[in-house]
């Protein structure tokens, strides 16, 4: 008789019930919760009660089962994933980052920088920093406006182009180089013998640190040559701008900017680079940073992709070396104005764009030596552009 048969006979001959009751220890809360497919409740609180309360952000005591740390309020998916926000630079929008979000970015990414880099917090989350090459192409038109003090009207057609190359640098920072080209076609005024065209060639250099902590900085330098190139250029055609700012992030809703910019024009301008960014919810963003304050409202997803409506202001100053035709005179000329615009911008898979219109006012021509200042009437302005 083999061992298997002996075991089978012992099993059949056993009593169906044991002599006394079987005592089974109660399962631990962690084990019981695991069997139910639930998370364990905090120490001393039944699961049914604990599940109806907001979870604590702190751990349970060392002698109690470990309660899972969670947030005290639900986190919205839009806040976590977000819709990528465009670059800002006065006329906002952008392209998605290569390979997803980077550690450097808000907003605004996250990098925070205005108006050259494209950071700080944007509506629906951090703005991405885009490594490698990117580009932008903008056109604008300012129709006839009367000149005061000289006969005739003045109108402008604008074309702006910028390429940008961004590299990752040590200590979680980024360096950007941006060659820029600007073209201006001027019509009139008849009493001011300007050449019909002017050009600007610039090279913007920027170093920005990460905003992964509460503080970040931005430093920039922009050498440029701007002239109508009607005659040989002089030192008046060369201009050198600089900027520096400290950004203080107080939390997801608030970021403060403290900085200054130097603009080399007819007047040596020291311009504040300061203000705040406030994001009260997932739709509104208030970028109150001088010299380009802006308010954005996220409309939602349209046929053109995620779409925003915005209103913005701008303090705008350009300067060129110009030849006053027929006089043999050459001088540096500055065009200064304030702008208020409203428009729409969208974010697409391959390209993004904006279209805006508004009012330009407090317009003035200033010359370094050959002519007194000339005021222009207020007028309409329209602009549009694309980003790749």
Order of alpha helices (4+ residues) and beta strands (2+ residues): alpha-alpha-alpha-alpha-beta-beta-beta-beta-beta-beta-beta-beta-beta-beta-beta-beta-beta-beta-beta-beta-beta-beta
